[in-house]
Amino acid sequence: MNRRQRAKTVIELEPRRTPSTETAQAPAAIEPDPLYGVALLKTALELKRRQDGSPEEILRDVLARMRLPEDEFRAWLSQQGELLSLMGGER
């Protein structure tokens, strides 16, 4: 073995176990797609840039271009609104 070479050690870790109390208390949350935030930003930019069309139409166009399912996106969006109201924000 050369001085510059290091011995490679492989350590296999066990998967993290969650207690059953944590899993029972967690609400059913929709798995957020990382592109949902990007879709929101693109929608905001399109709303600012385009004067024609309703916000609903623009949102549908953005979701179609990004190939995101509209029903899952809207469910995630409503979940974010509920989270905001729980944190003391206004809807």
N, C-alpha and C positions, 0 to 999 in steps of 0.2 A: 504494500500500500504506500502510495506516495505521500509526502507531507501535506500536500494541498488537498488531497482527497479525504473526505470524511466518511466514516462508516454510516450507512443509512439504517436507521432503526425504524421499524414500522410498528406502530402501536394501534391496535384495534380497540376502539372505544365502544362501550355498550350504549345503546340508544337511551336517551333520557326518559325516565319513567315519571309519569305524572300521577299524583295521588288521585284516587277516585273522587274525592270531594271537589277537587278543582274542575274535573271534567263534567260533573253533574251540575255545577253552578254556572258554567259558561253559557251565555245565550247563543242561540243558533245564529251565527254570523255568516254573511256571504263572503266567500273568499275574494278579496279584492284583487283585481287584475292591475298590474302596475300601469297599464295603459289608460286606466280610467281617469287618472289625474291629467294625463296628456290630452285626453278627449275633452275634459273640462276647459283646459287652457286653449285648445284649438277652437272650441265653441265660442269662448269669450273673444278671441281674436277675430273670428268670423263675424260675430255680432257687431263688433266695433267697425269692421271694414265694410260689411255689406249693409245697406239700408233696406234692401228688398227681402221679403220673406219673413215669416214669423220665427221666433226663437225655437219653436218646436221643429219647424222644417229644417232649420240650420243644424240643430242637434241631430236630427235623423240623418242628414247628409254627412255630417262628420263621423257618426257611428258607422254608416255604411262604407265610407271611404276607408276607415280604420278596421273594418270587418269585425266590429264588436257587437255582441248580441244586445239588442236594445232593451229587452225585458230584464236581463241580468244587470245592465247598467242602471236602469231606473230603480231596481230593487236596492242596489248599492247606494244610489243617490238618496233614496228615502231613508235608508239606514243612517246615512251621514246626517240628515236633517234631524232624525230622532236623537242622535248622539249630541248634536248641537243644542237641542232643547234640554237634554239632560244636564248639559254643562252650564246651562243658564243663558244661552243665547236665544234670540228671538227667531221665529220662523217666518 
